Amino acid sequence: MRTLPLRSPTLPPATHTNCYLLGHSRLLVVDPGCVDLDEQQRLLAAIDGLHPERAAVVLTHRHRDHIAFARGLAERGLEVYAHRECARLIANEVNVTATLEDGEVLDGFEVIHTPGHARGHICLRQQQTGALLCGDLMASVGTVVINPPDGDMGDYLESLRRIRSLSAPVIFPAHGPPIEDVVSHIDATIAHRLSRELQILAAVAREGLSSFDVVERVYTDVPRHLWPLAEGSVRAHLAKLIDEGRVSFDGRRYRAIEVG
């Protein structure tokens, strides 16, 4: 496995997306998200130095910082693989050659469907070692944005729990260095999300609030220029709470539902 961090149109504080080059009988190019011509040439040179005649692109999900150069590689003859939901969502941008399903094995890597950050998001688990390429399910730089309707907080937490049960020895994220203390990292991520959820629920228990009102009250520890991103996560939490019958929404404001 080779990691090639490429400058990409990602969200701060990240500046690069890790493109992974892996496989045995053929070369799998995972998440070629670069738009810069110099970065694209770096990737092409890396492919040429390995198995260019047996190369294919694998996309973990649909976001631009993961798929930006997929079309360019497809035009050079590489096949493109993605989950069927991802393929549907990017049909106007990239022609996906073949769709992937949960449990399918692609050259020694098991496909694991992990929705939450995006519909059709997948991870790749190396069968021989158990190592996991997690796309944007987790990050070691910055935080993972859950932004509805593409993002779903309930699905995201379930995907994290599923990945935790796999006991991966190491996780390779799309942004930042490898995560080696896997269980602690996942547990901390879940705990942080649930702590935020309790803060959000407490805020709307006192009065009816818009999603941005909630950001102003709950995300006081986050710089204001990041509040638009935080609002996406707030809406994801509120959608989960509505599904659970703990919050109502009248089209303008969210309110906690009293129980008992």
VOGU-3710 file (C-alpha; in Angstrom, 3 decimals, decimal comma):
1> mrtlplrspt> 0,000/0,000/0,000  1,262/3,461/-0,894  -0,164/6,728/0,424  -0,030/9,775/-1,821  -1,373/12,930/-0,108  -2,670/15,210/-2,869  -3,765/18,845/-2,604  -7,518/18,859/-2,993  -10,611/21,083/-2,661  -11,237/19,842/0,867
11> lppathtncy> -12,391/21,631/4,013  -9,997/23,262/6,498  -7,951/22,504/8,477  -7,216/19,668/6,000  -5,460/20,692/2,790  -4,874/17,290/1,174  -6,769/14,084/0,457  -4,856/10,834/0,849  -4,959/8,867/-2,393  -4,157/5,228/-1,675
21> llghsrllvv> -2,508/2,964/-4,240  -3,061/-0,667/-3,361  -3,875/-4,140/-4,614  -2,177/-7,337/-5,791  -3,296/-8,529/-9,206  -4,125/-4,977/-10,199  -3,578/-1,444/-8,942  -6,495/0,184/-7,112  -6,370/3,987/-7,032  -8,540/5,051/-4,105
31> dpgcvdldeq> -9,993/8,603/-4,018  -8,116/10,620/-6,667  -9,449/13,984/-5,456  -6,877/16,380/-6,907  -7,736/19,256/-9,253  -4,291/20,837/-9,493  -2,465/19,827/-12,694  0,854/19,318/-10,892  -0,829/17,013/-8,389  -2,521/15,108/-11,179
41> qrllaaidgl> 0,846/14,602/-12,845  2,275/13,308/-9,546  -0,501/10,756/-9,380  -0,089/9,718/-13,005  3,646/9,246/-12,480  2,960/7,067/-9,426  0,502/4,939/-11,403  2,939/4,585/-14,296  5,581/3,360/-11,860  3,378/0,521/-10,641
51> hperaavvlt> 0,830/-1,372/-12,784  -0,732/1,127/-15,177  -1,982/-1,603/-17,492  -3,999/-3,127/-14,616  -5,264/-0,035/-12,807  -8,745/0,912/-11,629  -10,228/3,754/-9,583  -12,171/3,119/-6,365  -14,251/5,937/-4,835  -15,178/5,833/-1,148
61> hrhrdhiafa> -17,911/8,450/-1,687  -19,139/11,249/-3,900  -17,536/14,414/-2,470  -15,398/16,469/-4,824  -12,194/16,185/-2,789  -12,393/12,418/-3,431  -13,564/12,198/-7,041  -12,155/15,284/-8,798  -9,662/13,413/-10,999  -11,719/10,233/-11,433
71> rglaerglev> -13,105/11,385/-14,755  -9,630/12,252/-16,001  -8,384/8,788/-15,093  -11,433/7,183/-16,703  -10,639/9,064/-19,907  -7,213/7,394/-19,774  -8,856/3,987/-19,762  -9,127/3,188/-16,037  -12,290/1,505/-14,814  -14,147/3,266/-11,971
81> yahrecarli> -15,750/1,439/-9,019  -18,115/2,880/-6,421  -21,101/1,900/-4,310  -24,303/1,879/-6,381  -25,727/4,855/-4,456  -22,563/6,847/-5,005  -22,622/5,880/-8,694  -26,178/7,174/-9,002  -25,317/10,495/-7,375  -22,263/11,187/-9,546
91> anevnvtatl> -23,674/9,875/-12,824  -23,443/13,319/-14,444  -19,796/13,733/-13,385  -18,166/10,312/-13,586  -19,105/7,166/-15,469  -18,848/4,397/-12,882  -17,902/1,174/-14,655  -19,099/-1,242/-11,953  -20,922/-0,835/-8,670  -19,824/-2,293/-5,348
101> edgevldgfe> -21,963/-3,852/-2,646  -21,422/-4,486/1,046  -19,379/-7,656/1,575  -17,976/-7,769/-1,940  -14,236/-8,463/-2,225  -12,106/-6,423/-4,603  -8,578/-7,752/-5,046  -8,145/-8,720/-1,391  -10,158/-5,802/0,057  -13,628/-6,276/1,502
111> vihtpgharg> -16,156/-3,534/0,746  -17,961/-2,264/3,838  -20,933/0,040/3,332  -20,674/2,818/5,922  -23,277/5,544/5,240  -23,526/8,599/7,458  -20,987/11,100/6,187  -22,416/10,527/2,702  -24,878/8,194/1,050  -23,065/5,338/-0,625
121> hiclrqqqtg> -19,933/5,781/1,501  -17,703/2,704/1,732  -14,626/1,558/3,618  -12,145/-1,033/2,368  -10,865/-3,713/4,748  -7,695/-5,552/3,807  -8,530/-9,223/4,327  -4,965/-10,302/5,043  -4,194/-7,780/7,795  -7,529/-6,313/8,845
131> allcgdlmas> -6,268/-2,777/8,128  -9,035/-0,406/7,100  -9,198/2,440/4,591  -12,020/4,526/6,007  -12,544/7,388/3,548  -14,232/10,175/5,507  -15,776/7,986/8,185  -12,995/9,239/10,458  -10,199/11,767/10,190  -6,984/12,415/12,072
141> vgtvvinppd> -6,957/16,032/10,831  -10,024/18,162/11,514  -13,490/16,738/12,058  -15,922/14,824/9,877  -18,815/16,973/8,655  -22,274/15,395/8,692  -24,432/17,600/6,497  -28,013/16,565/5,572  -29,499/15,429/3,329  -26,361/13,606/2,173
151> gdmgdylesl> -25,233/13,110/5,757  -27,221/11,208/8,389  -26,139/11,249/12,029  -27,925/8,044/12,997  -26,307/6,163/10,116  -22,945/7,730/10,932  -22,961/6,520/14,531  -24,071/3,038/13,458  -21,255/2,917/10,887  -18,726/3,866/13,554
161> rrirslsapv> -20,014/1,098/15,831  -19,816/-1,399/13,005  -16,224/-0,452/12,226  -15,346/-0,669/15,923  -16,549/-4,280/15,979  -14,062/-5,218/13,244  -11,038/-4,677/15,539  -8,893/-3,160/12,804  -5,238/-2,865/13,874  -4,895/0,456/12,036
171> ifpahgppie> -7,161/2,796/10,100  -6,062/4,870/7,129  -8,233/7,992/6,792  -8,602/10,259/3,789  -7,294/13,209/5,783  -4,275/12,977/8,061  -1,919/10,235/9,228  -2,945/6,659/10,139  -5,034/6,089/13,264  -3,389/3,413/15,387
181> dvvshidati> -5,329/3,658/18,658  -8,446/2,612/16,795  -10,922/1,739/19,562  -10,078/4,802/21,651  -10,417/7,053/18,616  -13,811/5,613/17,674  -15,065/5,731/21,255  -13,964/9,356/21,609  -15,661/10,267/18,336  -18,950/8,646/19,369
191> ahrlsrelqi> -18,780/10,204/22,841  -18,168/13,656/21,374  -21,123/13,364/19,004  -23,460/12,169/21,760  -22,258/14,943/24,083  -23,098/17,508/21,402  -26,478/15,870/20,972  -27,272/16,288/24,654  -26,252/19,959/24,461  -28,495/20,457/21,438
201> laavaregls> -31,417/18,712/23,137  -30,972/20,885/26,233  -30,925/24,034/24,103  -34,227/23,270/22,363  -35,793/22,151/25,663  -35,623/25,729/26,954  -37,204/27,399/23,901  -37,971/26,869/20,238  -34,871/27,532/18,167  -33,727/27,543/14,570
211> sfdvvervyt> -30,722/25,402/13,702  -28,504/28,493/13,609  -29,840/29,613/17,017  -28,663/26,236/18,324  -25,193/26,773/16,830  -24,906/30,134/18,596  -25,771/28,578/21,944  -23,957/25,251/21,712  -20,877/25,828/19,526  -19,336/28,628/21,577
221> dvprhlwpla> -16,039/26,716/21,548  -15,880/26,804/17,733  -14,647/29,827/15,730  -17,510/31,762/14,127  -16,205/31,238/10,589  -16,832/27,498/11,067  -20,418/27,933/12,261  -21,946/27,257/8,805  -20,303/23,814/8,876  -21,425/23,312/12,468
231> egsvrahlak> -24,996/24,099/11,442  -24,938/21,083/9,132  -24,028/18,838/12,055  -26,724/20,482/14,210  -29,352/19,767/11,562  -28,114/16,166/11,367  -28,457/15,760/15,143  -31,910/17,365/15,099  -33,069/15,085/12,264  -31,940/12,082/14,327
241> lidegrvsfd> -33,781/13,404/17,390  -36,938/13,953/15,322  -36,733/10,354/14,061  -36,428/9,215/17,675  -39,488/11,250/18,711  -37,522/13,520/21,016  -37,755/16,763/19,030  -40,443/18,397/16,875  -40,078/20,893/14,010  -42,785/23,311/12,859
251> grryraievg> -40,987/24,441/9,724  -39,131/27,230/11,510  -38,119/26,151/14,978  -37,143/22,983/16,795  -38,534/22,103/20,222  -37,847/19,225/22,575  -40,795/16,921/23,183  -41,558/16,418/26,842  -41,646/12,782/27,856  -43,955/11,457/30,555
//
